[in-house]
């Protein structure tokens, strides 16, 4: 986790303020929006973990998606140095809270996707690696660890139409949404993960009848759509 947190800060280290204001790979977001989001994401997970230790359930953001978006917008305009400092501070805060967890604490429930604290650890790692690509600084989905790509596919299966099956050609991996009868979409595992995450794969996966249209990203909270 500490290594994952160091990545966006290290990538942003040589950037000046003008480069931070340049466009990211995400439509409508500058590069500054990416560390602003990761900074608030760390703050949010630290908040959930802190309350979980007390046996309390609190929303990820008291004001819901509107508050989340407002925080990102407000933080996006920081200077390059401001981004580095804010991201480092919030990441350290998250790591500090988690050092207080015992083995039994990781199963404590949180409101984030109606899951537990362990799920937020996977979510944070997923966020950091996927958004490395969005900084558009030379890191591509091909750089994702293999197990991260497998995890992303499993997490994003709900974006596929019911009955769809995907198969990785380069690893022993096959996933199905609601028990699809045949492998429909094939590709290398990182390319499959990138496509399902809405990022540009090195080689687009293929399907016998064309790639299916992806549905929305898994919602948070689970019962809503953003």
N, C-alpha and C positions, 0 to 999 in steps of 0.2 A: 504494500500500500504506500509506504513512504517513497519507494522508487517511482511508483505511478504518479504521485503528487509532484515529484521533482521534474517530470517531463515537460508539462506546459510552461513552468517557470523557466526551465533551461532553454526551451525554444524561443521564448519571448525575451530572453536576456539581451541579445544583440539589437533588438528593435528600438528605434527612436519613436518619438511621439507621432510623427507623420506616418510611419509604417503601421503603427497601432490603429490609426484612423482609417487605413485602407480597407477595402472590401475583403471579407472572408469568403470561404467557399459556400457559406450558407446564404441564400437569397435574403436580402434585407438586413443582414448583420455585418457590421464591421468586424475587423479582428478584435477590437476592444470588447465587443459583445461576448466573445468566447470566454476570455478569462473572467469577465464580469459574471457570467453564468456559472462557471466552475467555482468562483469564489462564493457565490450565494449558495450553490449546491453543497459545498462543504459546511457552510454555516447551518444550513437546514438539517443536514444529517447529524451534525453535532447537537443541535437542539433536540432532535428526536431521540438521540442516544442518551442525552443527559436526563430527559424526562423518563425514558424507559427504565433507567437505573432506579428511579423513584417509584416505579410502577404506575406511571402516568402516561396517558395517551393525549397527544396534542396534534393539531393539524400541521402539515409541513409548512404551510403559510397561513397565518390567521385570515388573511384577505384573499386566499385562494389564488387562482391563476393571475388575476389582475395585480395582486401584490407582487407575485413572482416576476411578472413582466416589467412592472414599474421599477423593481430593484435592479434588474438587469439593465434597463434603459438608463437609470441614474448612474450606474457604475461604469457603463460602456465608455463614457467620456474621460475616464481617468487618464493621467499621463502614463507612459510606459513604466516609469518607476513606481507610480501609484498602483498599477496593476500587479506588479511583481510583489510589492509589499503586502497588498490586501490578500492576494492568493496565498502567499506564504503564511500569513497570520491565521487565516481561516483553516487552511489545511493542517497547520500545527495544532489548532484548537480541536479539530476533529480527531486527530491522532491521539491527543492527550486524553480526551474523553474515553476513547476506546481502550486505552491502556488500563482503565479501571474495571473492565469487564472480566468476570470469571467465566469459566467454561459454561456454566449454567445460564449466564446472563445473555448469551447470544441468541437464545430462543425467545427473548422478551418481545412482545408484540409492539408494532409501531403502526401509525396510520398510513404510512407510505405504501401504497398498493396493498393495504391490509395484510402486510407481511410481518417479518421479524427483523431484528437488528442485523442478522447475518445477510439477509437479502439486500440491505442497504450497503453492505460492504461490496457485494457484487455489483450493485448499481453504480456506486462511486467509481469503481474500476472501469466499468463499461463506459461511463460518461467521459472519464479522462481520456481513454484510448480513442473513442470515436471522435471526440472533439480535437484531438491532435490533428486529424485529417482536415478539420474545418478551418484550422489556422492557415492552411494553404502555404506551408513553409517547407514543402518537400517530403513530408511524411504521408504515406498512402496506406490504404487498407492492407496492402501486401506486407507492411511492417507489423501488423497486429500479431500477437502470439497466437499460435494455433488453438490453444485451449480457450482463449478469449473469443476467437471467431466461432468456435463450437458453441460456447455459451451464448453468444449473440444470436445465433440461429435459433437455439432453443427458446430464448426469451422472445424472439420476434415471430415465432410460428403463428401467432394469432393474426398477423398481418396477411397471411395467405388465405385464399378461399378454402372453405371446408373440403376435405378430401384430397388436398394437394400434398404431395410427397416430394422431398428434396434429397438429393444424394451428392455427397462430396466425392470427387474422383481421386483426390490425392491423399485422403485419409479414410479410415474405416468409419464413416459417418453417414447415417441416414435418419431423417426426421420426417414425421408425418403429422399433418393437421387433421385430426379426427379420423385417423386410419385410412388414408388414401390407398387405393388398390395398387397403384404402380408408381415408380419413381418418375415424376413429371419434370422436375427442374434439376438439371445437373450442372456442375461446375466445380472449380477448386474451392476449398472450404472458405478461404478468405474472400474470394469473389462472391460466393453465396451470401456471406455475412454482410459484405459491403452493399450488395444489391438490396438485401432485405432491410438494411439500415438507411437506405436512401442515399448512399454514397456511391461514387463512381468506382466500379471494380476495374482491375487491370484488364480482365476479359469478361465480357458479359455472359452470365450463365445462359444455358439454352434449354428449350422445352419443345416437345414434339409439336404442340399446337400453339406455340408462342408463349412468351412469359405472361403469367397471370398478373392482373392489376393488384397491387398491394393495397391493403386496407390501412386504417389509421394506426399510428404508433400506439402501443399498449397504454391505455389511459391511466391517469392518476387524478383523483381517486378511481378505483376500478370501475365504478358505476357511471362514470362521466366520460365525455369525449372533449378533447381540447383542440 
